[in-house]
Amino acid sequence: MARKQHRRRLALALTFGMLAPAGARAEGQDSLPLYKMLRSLEFVQDSVVAGDSSAGEMQRFLLATIDERLRNADKSVFEDSRNADAALIYAMSGGNPETLEYLMSRDINGNFDNRVADVLRKYLNGKGLLVVNTLADIAREYRDKPIGPYLSLVAGNVMSGKNAAAALKLYDWARVMAPGTIVEESALRRSLALCADSGLVPLGLEYAQRYTRRFLHSPYASQFADLFVQLVVDHDSDVKQQDIIDILSFMDPPRQREIYLRMARRAAIAGKSDLAALAAGRAQAITNDGSDAFSALAGFYGGVAGVSTPGLEAAISNLNQMPAGELNAQDRALRDAAKAVAQEILRTPDPASLGQGNVSNLPNQQTTEHDAAVTNQAGGQSPGTAGVEQGAATNAAPAPEGGRQEADSSFNAFVTTSRSKLDAIDGLLKQESH
């Protein structure tokens, strides 16, 4: 790996003239075409996601150098479409957005496509949703051009907040057109994020496997690990154990253990004890040493998950074996909460709580029951609410026949009056129609 990184740095130095004397190097930089400088930047950025940590400083140097060249370049330089594309790619590769504004203000000969420049300026200023459809159309139009992969990536970033399926298609185009590059790395990582949020589990697992096979040493791999854990924990019922093992098998043991520990912790917090126990067990198996700190941490997460299972005693033992001083603040709070739950489960119940409680009657209920008792003693029936069940068990006195007849006659009179009014309205409507 070290030898490969050395060859990358040597090739970059030769490409950019870094091995020449100082004076000749400065002159070479001024005469080097912009599109070749941009290729050097792309080479460095691809080296970064391939795992060459030393290329980060060179990336910052190239961004600053290209920015200066763009601002000082003669307008005729951009008559070469390769240089115009280089300026746009620079803007989409972490360059200074103000430099793009500067170039557009001086483009009186139309060397830049104004549509591309306009949507990029809005995107870089945080207003990409205003031109999301236009950006997607332009990305399809420039699909076979050098700026095509970058436009597809940018369009996918904007489209992700509106249409996940359309964004995934744009990301797919970006990575297919630029395999092995920082564009593919970013497209895979963001595709996984969309799948995790949208519940697209099979597709998300496919993206995760591609990422682990190609960009395991990227500085952004930690973000990928969080996204993968989110996908598995949030949708554990749709993920097979073998899928997890197969995807992580491309990683070296320390990286596998780290992801299993993250998975165990998140699953324990989410109350998914089976997944937490599985992840903790896999992490412990990787350590192969019971005294290892990581093994103890895996046992701790397994203990947190086991508090709500029949294996409560073993879970408490695992919790007690992990000294609080070796945990961070978040895990100490998690430990205290798990132990508090365990204590409540094991606490012997108060004998007094096993009996039926006596609920005090409200004042009006006491009065009602008193009235009911007095009434019953007098041979009558209670008028209170306590007589609902009592009335169901006793025969209520029939209502007077005369009262029912009066109610029926009043209802019939109401119906008759209402019908006569409706008939009158119908007659008026017929007259107006004639």
ABEGO torsion letter per residue (X at the ends): XAAAAAAAAAAAAAAAGAABBAAAAAAAAAABBAAAAAAAAAAAAAAAAAGBAAAAAAAAAAAAAAAAAAAABBAAAAABAAAAAAAAAAAAAGBBAAAAAAAAAABAAGABBAAAAAAAAAAAAGAAAAAAAAAAAAAAAAAABAAAAAAAAAAAAAAAAABAAAAAAAAAAAAAABBGBAAAAAAAAAAAAAAAAAGBAAAAAAAAAAAAAAAAABAAAAAAAAAAAAAAAAAAAABBAAAAAAAAAABBAAAAAAAAAAAAAAAAAAGBAAAAAAAAAAAAAAAGBAABAAAAAAAAAAAAAAAABAAAAAAAAAAAABBAAABBAAAAAAAAAAAAAAAAAABBBBAAAABBBBBBBBAAAAAAAAAAAAAAAAGBBBABAAAAAAAAABBBBBBBAAAAAAAAAAAAAAAAAAAAAAAAAAAAAAAAAX
